[in-house]
Amino acid sequence: MFKNPITRKLKNLFYYIFIWLLISAFYALLLWYFYDVNYSIAIIDALIINALLSGIGLTLWYPSKYIFNEGIPVLKIISLHFFAGIIFALICISLSYFITNYILSGFNYPDLFYKTLSLRAVYGVLSYYLITSFYYIIIYYQNLQEKSSREVELQNLITQAEIRSLKFQINPHFIFNSLNSMSALTSIDPNKAREMILKLADFLRYTLSNNDKQKNKLKDEIKNIRLYLDIEKIRFEDKFDFEENITVECCDVYVPNMILQPLFENAIKHAVYESLEKIILKMECKRENDILIISLTNNYEKGSIVKKGAGVGLENIRKRLELIYNAQNLLEVKKDEGIFKVILYIPIEK
């Protein structure tokens, strides 16, 4: 966590050294232009002091990280850096004096040193402030990224929990209706009740085996829907028929798990159950660019009283699609002239 980002990668270290070489060239130019120092002496002097500034400057990452994250008061931070800048400059200037004087033993370096002492002092302190300011920018950016990453992770966890909660609403709702149907058939037609129990067992076996999956292939979801309709056929017999028109390219597209179940349950409850005439459930699926368009159409009696449910069905689908794909308007409902149509727009993920 506290590792210096400059030394973390060789590429970053190369950039760091390159920048300090440019700064060294600028410092040597100052010595040559303003103090009339021989260019070779100026280069050696600049390389040594900047090597010390950059090397010792790497250690400033750790106190900077500590000060930034500990929430120390601003006035205390300013005073700490004021004295730290002076100490940093003194250490670098003193070490550079002894090293450069040793290397340039044949040159009267002390005269040059004291002549340029004010420049060295200002340069050392400014270097400290520039290095620490640069570190603070990096630390702030890293903390911002970590915060954003944590927020995204938390939001993902919340979203997954909401999706799971919505999905878990479906099974009890369907099972409740199925148990009511089986209860009614037990006394009327025990054989059909037994058949319905077996179909329900197959349906629940599929549901449980895929419960942890967020998405399934469309062909698997349709297979599950056929099981559901077989169960309802036992109860309603010839009161409805199911037609499907699905292109081959749609079959292997992944869709949210159990996303079709509430559509058909809604049609059974509000059309088949409430109508005296035969209901045709027609499912169509096509692919347009990167969108899978699934529609379910059913007729209904215009004068029939609409049975109000618990609000689980279509709203459940709308919320799940919005949470999974982070987009709105993925569900459209049309009702006109005795025809009820629901359209799902599912983004195809590559």
N, C-alpha and C positions, 0 to 999 in steps of 0.2 A: 504493500500500500504506500509505503514511504520511499520507495525506490525512485531515485532521480530519473526523470524521463529523458534527460540528455544522455546519460550513460546506459540507458536501457537498451538502446539499439546502436549498432556501429554507425549506421547512417546518420543518426542524430548527432553522434559525437563528431563525425566528419564535418557536418554543417557548423557545429560549435567552434571547432578549430579553425575552419575557413573564415568565419566571421571575425574571430580574434586576430587572424593574420591580416585581414583588411584594416582592423582597428590599429594594429601595430604599424602598418604602413602609414596610416594617418598620423599616428604619434611621432613616427620618425620624420615625417614631413614637417611637423610643427617644430621639432628640434632643429632641423636643417634650415628652415625658412626664417624662424624668429630668433634663433639663438646662434645661427651660423656654425652649426656643428657639422663636422665632416660626415658625409652621408653614410660611410661604412660604420662609423662610431654610432651614429644615430640609429641605424638599423639594429646593431647589436643591443644597444640600450633599450630600444623599443621592444625587441623580441623577448628580452629577459623580464622586464617589468610586466609585460602583458601575459607572458607565460605564467608568472606568479599570480597575477590578478585572475586569470581564467582558471588556473588550477585550484587555488584557494576558494575561488568563487563557486566551484562545484559543491563545496561543503556547506555553502549557505542555504542549499535546498532544505536541509533537515530542520534548522531553526525556523526557516520561513514557513514550512509546512506545519510545524508545531504551533507557532504564533498565530497563524491564520485559522487553524481549526480549534484552538482553545478559547476563542471568543474574548481575547484580552482587550481591555478598553483602548480606544483610539489614542488618547494622550500618552498612555503607557507605551504603546507600540511606537509612536513617534520618538519618544525619549530613548527607547531601546535602540532604535535604528540610528539615531543621532550619534550616540556613543559608540555603537557597533561599527558605524561607518568610519569614524575617526580611528578606532583600533585596527580595523581592517586595512586602512590606508597606511598606518604606521608600520604594521607588520610587513606588508608588501614592499613598501618603500625601503625599509631597513634591509630586508633580505636582498632586494635588487641591488642595493648599494654594495653590500659585501660580495655578492656574486659577480657583478659587473666590474668592480674594482679589482677583483682577483683575475678575471679574464683579461682586462685591459691594464695589466700591471705596468706596461711601458708607457701608458698614457696618464696624464695628470687628471684622472677622473674626478677626484674630490672637488676640484674647482668647478667642473661642469655640473656636478651633482648639486652643490649649494647654489650655483647660479640659476638652476632650473627647479629648485625645491618647491617654490610656490606652485608651479605648473604641476609637479608630481603630486603635491598634496590635494589640489583641486581634482586632478585626474583620478586619483585613487578613491576619493570620497564619491565622486560622480559614478565611477565604475561600480562601487558597492550598491549605490541606489538604483542604478540601471539593472544590475543583476537581480537584486531582490524584487524590483518591480516586475521584471520579466517572470520570475518565479511565481509571484502572486497572481499574475495573469494566467499562467499555466494551472496553478492550483485552483483558481476560481473556475476555469474552464473544465477541469477534471471533476470538480465537485458538482458542477452543473450537469455534466454528462452522467455522473453516477446518480444524481437526483432524478434526471429524466429517465434513466434506465430503470430505476426502482419504481417510478411512477407507472412506466409502461408495463413492467412486470406485475405490479399490483393491479393495474387495470385489466390485464390479461386474466389474472386469477379471478377477479370479480366477474369478468365477462364469462369465463368458463363456468363459474358457479351459477350464474344466472341462466346460462344455456342448459346446464345440467338440471337445474330446478324446473325450467320450463318443460324439458323433455320428460322429466319424471311425472309431470302433471298428466301426461297423455295416457300412460298405461292404466293407472287406477280408474280414470274416466271411462276408458273402453271396457275394462274388466267389469266395472259396475253395471254397464248396460248389458254386457253379455250374460252376466249372472242373472239379471232380471229376465232376460229372454229364456235362458235355460230353465229358470224356475217356472215360467209360464208353460213351457213345453213339457215339463216333467209329467204333469197330470193329463195334458192333452195328447201328446205323442211321445212316449218314452224313447222310442227308437231314434227319433229326430233329436231328442235331447242328448242321447248318447253320442250320436254323430257330431253334434255341436260341441260336446265336451272334448272329443278327440281332435276336432279342428282347432279348438281353442288351445289345446295342449301344444299342437304344432306351431301355432301362432306365437304363443308365449315362449316356446323353446327358441324360436328364431329371434324374438325380441331380446331375450336374456343373453343369448350368445353374441349379440351385436350391441349390447347396452353401453359398453365402454367406448365404442367408436363414435366419433363425432360425425363422420360421413360414411356413406355407402355408395356403391354404384347404383345408378338408377334402376337397372334391371333387377337388382336384389330387392330394392324398395317395392318395385311393382310386383315381384313374386310374393312379398309379404302382404301387399294390398289384396292380391287375389285370395289369399288365405282368409283375410278379414271379410271379403265379400262372400266367400263360400259360407262363412259362419252366418252372415246376415241373410243369405239366400235360404238357409234352412228355416229361418224365422218368417221371412216375408215371401218365400216361394217365388211366384211369378210377378210380384209387384214391381220389380225393376230388372233391367238388363244392363250389362256393362260392355261398352265398346272401347277399343283402344286403337290409336293411330300413332305409332311411335317409330321414328326413323332409326335406322341401325346406328348412325353416328351418335345418337343420344344415349344408347344403352350403357356405355362404359364411362359416362361422365359421373363424377362424384357429386352427390347432393347431401344435404344434412339428413342425418339419421331420423327416421320416423316423421319426415316433413310432410309426407302425403297422407298419413293416417288421419289427421284432423280434417282434411279436405273431404274425404269420403265419409267420415263419421258425421260431419256437418250436413252433407247431402242426404244421408240416410235419415237423420233425425228430422230435418226441416222439409224434405221433399217426399221421400218414400213413406215415412211414418204418417205424414199429414195429408197425403193424396189418395184419392180413390182410383184415379187413372194410373196407368203404367208409367213408370219413370225410366228414362234412358240416361244412364251415366256415361258420358263420353269423355275419354281422356286423350289429349293430343300433346305431342312433344316434338319440338323442332329446335334446330340450332341456328342462330343468326350471329355470325362473327364470334364473339367471345361470350355470348349470352345463351343460356339454355332456357327456352320458353316452354313452360308446362301449363296446360290449361285443363280444367275440369268443368264440363258443362252438364247441366241437368234441367229438365223441364219441371214445372210445378203448376199446381192448380191456382189460378189467379184469385179465386174466392176463398182459398183455404186460410185458416187462422194459423199464423206463424207461431210455432212453438219456441218460446224463449229458453235458451240454455244458460249455462253458468259462465259464458263468455270465454271459454277455454280455447275453442277451435281456431278461428281465423286470427284472433288477436295473438294467440300463441305462435302461430306461423310468422306473423308480421314481426314480432319481437325477436324471435330466433334468427330470422334472416338479417335483421338490422344489426344484431349483436355479432353474428358470424362474419358478415361481409362488410360491416361498418358502412352501410349505405341504406338510404331510405327508398321508399317507392318501389320496393321489390315485390309487392303484392297488390294486385288490382282486382276489384270486385265490380262486376257489371250485372245489372238486373233490368231486363226489358222484355215486355210482351211474353210473359210466362217462361222466360229462359233466365236461368241463374248461371253466371260464369265467374270462375275464379282463375286468375292468371298469376303464375309465379315467374319472376325473372331472376334466374340464378347465374351469377357470374361464374364463368368457367376458369378455374385456376390452373395455370400451366405448371 
